[in-house]
Amino acid sequence: MNTKKHYVMTSIMAAISILFMIISMSVLPSPLFQEAHAVTSNQPVMMQAGHADFGPTLSGGKWKIQIRDDTGDDPVWRDPENVVFRLGNSSIVPMPDDSTYAFIGEKPGTKLYVIPQTQNQDVVWLGWNTQEGGVLNELDRGANLSLDGVSGPGKLHVYLENGNNNPQQLWDSTKGYPQNTWIETNAHTHVNWVFSKPGVYHVKLTFSGKLKNGRKVSDTRLLNFAVGENTNPQDALAASSASGKSSSQNNNESEEDSDENESEDDSDDRINEPDEAYSKDNKNNSSKRNRKHKKKDDTSLVIAQMVTVTFVLLLIIVIIFLVIAVVKTKKAKKLAIEQRLMARANNSGETVDSSSSVDSSSSSEVSSDSSIDEQIQETSILPR
């Protein structure tokens, strides 16, 4: 009966553990769940603040570089040719008087236009990721990200800072192409983008890799930058269109690319936020949206951590319960065996005592009989 109770309790605890696991998986922030809420848009936009990542997407077997726009309430996937990243006066940083940054090649104090690795609320925060749902499911190990060219009035340097280590330079527009960087699956990275002069820049990038089924995939796109307060984002789109902005290398996407180019030609003459519409109100609104997005992410992270901790504690309790149950079961079995042995020993002792009493009574009877016989003999010897 006790064993059955243990089985029932163990089953109940296991069911509770599975329930908590399901809840934690539904609450934890995962790219697979995030992508379910992301939408796509072909509307041209200018991004001057907030978070954005570019990276590969894989839908319907088509590998394509897109930009994930997180500046609004919900994420939106956009084609790079429909996006202009604008760097105004808020992005200006003087060239450091530090030899570790000598690779930038500018004199100390020179004005540089920087998208920082650490977020600045007043500057677009551009990174890359390989976290789109289709990519996570199908990409084998990782992908190669290559810089294939930079056009613009100045130089572009992209570097990564890690703790107190020296800056790690990833790309340098003064050197040859391609410049390759390996990106693991499920990676999310932000770096420092440094433009030396104001103007329109186009950065040609290729994401290539191999899927788990052995198929090789690749796509090349241009990122558009309008650097400087007086640079018109409209010029960046127009120049991008004229230079053949969509350079996809994926043979399976040729029809899709031609359809996209037609839609881009129709929409390139408009942009959501032209340069003259840029104002403090727009910048403040972008900052508010970005803070709201960050707050939502922080809340999700806290909830995920709480659920994870609860789940781990529950598992520990289940393990402790099982260990205690096993120990108690073993002790109960051992005690039962000892009690049986003692009972058998007691029964054997009582039998021995009974035999001894019978023997003593028999001997007393024999001695009594002997005394009677002696008396009879003595009586017979006396003279009459």
Secondary structure, DSSP 8 states (H G I E B T S, - for coil): -HHHHHHHHHHHHHHHHHHHHHHHHHHS--HHHHHHH-EEE---EEE-SEEEEEEEEEETTEEEEEEEE-SSSS-EEE-GGGEEEEE-GGGEEE--S-GGGGGG---TT-EEEEE-SS--TTSEEEEEE---HHHHHHEEEEEEEEEEEEESSS-EEEEE--TTS--EEEEETTS-S-EEEEEETT-EEE-EEEESSSEEEEEEEEEEEEETTS-EEEEEEEEEEEESTT--HHHHHHHHHHTT-B----GGGHHHHHHHHHHHHHHTT--SS-GGG--HHHHHHHHHHHHHHHHHHHHHHHHHHHHHHHHHHHHHHHHHHHHHHHHHHHHHHHHHHHHHHHHHHHHHHHHHHHHHHHHHHHHHHHHHHHHHHHHHHHHHHS--
